[in-house]
């Protein structure tokens, strides 16, 4: 792919890429994504060189879709289709929710890093993770450490792909 575009979109743990959603993506992009099997990250759907990977972290009940497309426009079309069919959260949305409520659900930091789609986190997300690692609560510190460790598999996958 000449202009590869990566992003992530967190979805509810009980949601998935079903036939209706795949059809909506096909209508929006003109490309038919079909299940290509599983890899180290999750279930891979492919249309030519483009990918949608359904990634799950069952330990904390988090799920995301990692998108790899030829262009920002194609990514936007896929995201619009997904948003019409299911609840979604972006890195910025999750970060905003977590800013003042880290102790309420510290393992939501995993979802926050899933929303990067395998890219390094935005600077504001990195700042939040740094603060979480220094948080007075042991649970928040442990959750931040876990989120960072598990996200390394996603980041290294992106570099190798």
QUIWOFEN-V982014 format. One record per pair of residues at least 24 apart in sequence whose C-alpha atoms are under 6 Angstrom apart, sorted by the first residue. I is the first residue (numbers start at 1). J is the second residue. Records with the same first field share a line. If there is no record, write none. Layout:
# QUIWOFEN-V982014
I: J ; J
This chain:
# QUIWOFEN-V982014
3: 70
4: 69 ; 70
5: 68 ; 69 ; 71
6: 67 ; 68
7: 66 ; 67 ; 116 ; 117
8: 65 ; 66 ; 67 ; 115 ; 116 ; 117
9: 64 ; 65 ; 89 ; 90 ; 115
10: 63 ; 64 ; 88 ; 89 ; 115
11: 63 ; 64 ; 87 ; 88
13: 61 ; 62 ; 63
24: 81
25: 78 ; 81
28: 77
62: 111
66: 117
90: 115
91: 115
106: 140 ; 143
107: 143
109: 147
110: 147
118: 154 ; 155 ; 158
119: 155
